[in-house]
Amino acid sequence: MKRNYLKITLVLVLVLVSSLITAAAPLPVTTFTLVRGLPSTMNVGETFTVVVEVESDVPFIFAQALPAMQFPGRGVVGAVGDHVGQGSTATLEVTFTAKESTSDFPNSPGYSPVSVTVGVRYPGGYVVAQRYNFVVTVP
């Protein structure tokens, strides 16, 4: 019986020590800065680029910016996106083009909601993201 208590005590001590050794590191501080957004009005054929700067106090695995549109392929359309590898700073760009008028869109007055989401992935699977929303009218 005494031997079982000794085993249980030993296991509990090992668990406690291993939890202290593998204590979580502090989370990285990530700063997103919108350098240039989209104008509220674009004319058909115009192109504008959203620029976002990312800074981190800890090196990241990669940073990425992706466009999203409520009306894909209509109104204002975003390019594929931007991606950078390892580092602690990044400048990401996503270009949008006004393809057609938004006057017949179902929202009133007609506009095209678009956004850019920027994400940063760190070792261990930690991810930080920031979303920038824009409303653009194309006459």
GIPE-V864317 format. One record per pair of residues at least 6 apart in sequence whose ideal C-beta (glycine too) atoms are under 6 Angstrom apart, sorted by the first residue. I is the first residue (numbers start at 1). J is the second residue. D is the distance in Angstrom with one decimal. If there is no record, write none. Layout:
I,J,D + I,J,D
This chain:
28,56,5.3 + 28,57,5.9 + 28,58,3.8 + 28,122,5.7 + 29,57,4.6 + 30,56,5.0 + 30,120,5.5 + 30,128,4.4 + 31,55,4.6 + 32,54,5.8 + 32,118,5.8 + 32,130,4.1 + 33,53,4.5 + 34,52,5.7 + 34,132,5.7 + 35,51,4.1 + 35,53,5.6 + 36,51,4.4 + 37,50,5.9 + 38,48,5.4 + 38,134,4.2 + 38,136,5.5 + 41,137,5.0 + 42,98,3.9 + 42,136,5.5 + 42,138,5.5 + 44,98,5.3 + 46,98,5.0 + 47,95,5.9 + 47,97,4.8 + 48,96,5.7 + 49,93,5.1 + 49,95,4.6 + 50,94,4.9 + 50,116,4.9 + 51,93,5.3 + 52,65,6.0 + 52,92,5.1 + 52,118,5.0 + 53,91,5.3 + 54,63,5.0 + 54,90,4.5 + 54,120,5.9 + 55,89,5.2 + 56,88,4.9 + 59,88,5.0 + 60,120,4.9 + 60,122,5.2 + 61,121,4.8 + 62,85,5.5 + 62,121,5.6 + 63,84,5.2 + 63,90,4.3 + 63,120,4.7 + 64,83,4.6 + 64,119,5.5 + 65,81,5.5 + 65,82,4.7 + 65,92,3.8 + 65,94,5.2 + 65,116,5.7 + 65,118,4.7 + 66,81,4.2 + 66,117,5.5 + 67,78,2.6 + 67,94,4.9 + 67,116,5.7 + 68,115,4.8 + 69,114,5.0 + 70,113,4.5 + 75,102,4.6 + 75,112,3.3 + 75,138,5.8 + 76,96,5.3 + 76,98,5.4 + 76,112,4.3 + 76,114,5.3 + 76,136,4.8 + 77,97,5.6 + 77,99,5.2 + 78,94,5.6 + 78,96,4.9 + 79,95,4.5 + 81,94,5.7 + 82,92,4.3 + 82,93,5.2 + 84,90,4.4 + 92,118,6.0 + 94,116,5.0 + 98,138,4.6 + 101,138,5.3 + 102,110,4.2 + 102,111,5.4 + 102,112,4.9 + 102,137,5.7 + 102,138,4.6 + 103,110,4.5 + 111,135,5.1 + 111,137,4.7 + 112,136,5.0 + 113,135,5.6 + 114,134,5.2 + 115,131,5.6 + 115,133,4.7 + 116,132,4.9 + 117,129,6.0 + 117,131,4.7 + 118,130,5.1 + 119,127,5.9 + 119,129,4.2 + 120,128,4.9 + 121,127,5.2
